[in-house]
Structure formats: C-alpha cells, structure tokens
Amino acid sequence: MAGQETRAEPATADREIVISRVIDAPPELVFEAFTEVRHLSRWWGPEGFTTTTRSFEFREGGEWHFVLHGPDGTDYREWIRWLRIVPPERITLLHGEFRDDPDAFESLVTFAPDGAATRIEMRTLFPTKELRDEAVEKYHAVEGGRQTLSSLAAYVDETVRNGAEG
C-alpha cells in the first residue's frame, strides 16, 4: 500500500547472531589487533579463556588453527579460514572446529569509524537455525561474543594507552 513501509526481517534472521561494540581507537588499530597473531592470541575468547595458536596465515584463503583453553581445563579445537579481507573495513571468515567442518559458520566482521572510535560488528550466520540455537544455548555464543569484544576493547585500550605492542 502507498504510504506504508514495513521493514521485513531478513530471511536469515533465525540463523544469525549480531554483536557490536564501540572501541575507543581508530579502525586501523582495531583491525590490526584483530588480524595479527601477536595480538589475537592475547585477547581472543571469552573471559577466563586463553588461546594457543597452532598455525596462522592471514590472507584470503589462509587459515588459523588454534586451541581455546577453557577456565575449567577443557580444550576446544578451533579453525578459521579467512575468506575475504578488505583492510581496515571488513573481514569475512569461516569458523569451525576443523577444516571442512560441515557445521562451520560464516562471520562478517566490520570496522566502521564512529567519530575517533570504531564500531566493530560481528554478524555470524549459521548453516541452520538449530546450529544457531545450540551455539546460543549450549555454548553461550551471545555472551561469549560480547566478552570477546570486551577483551578486544580492553586489549586495544591497554596497547594504545601504554604503547605496549609486544
């Protein structure tokens, strides 16, 4: 009808998780912290988790093999393939437990200027609604994603403020 505009939810809404945060640093710096292994291994993962990188090649088609160590001692084998990289604006990646994982999910990470800061957004699309729901309910993906971006923000703040780029 004329004069009526409705905004439909995307067809993928029931398979998505979207998490964002403003980080008090320019996009170039936030992008660097997200894409260089010397930084990633120091902040990646939810609160209480640590990361051990097995191999890392940041380029389109490159892969990152790593282990997330949970606070309870559980190790989670992880794998990421970098699909598309547009510095310092966005990264598309595929994330699973191992190469060719049929349950791997795709994420689009954007780094947008927000004044002198950066709005980072992680938009994750799961193959099915069931896999998304399992990630949310069993693995606490929303809270874990928020904690991960919080860790990134704290790391970038500490690195920028102290110049402590290891």
Secondary structure, 3 states (H helix, E strand, C coil): CCCCCCCCCCCCHHHEEEEEEEECCCHHHHHHHHHCHHHHHHHCCCCCCEEEEEEECCCCCCEEEEEEECCCCCEEEEEEEEEEEECCCEEEEEEECCCCCCCCEEEEEEEEEECCEEEEEEEEECCCHHHHHHHHHCCCHHHHHHHHHHHHHHHHHHHHHHCCCC
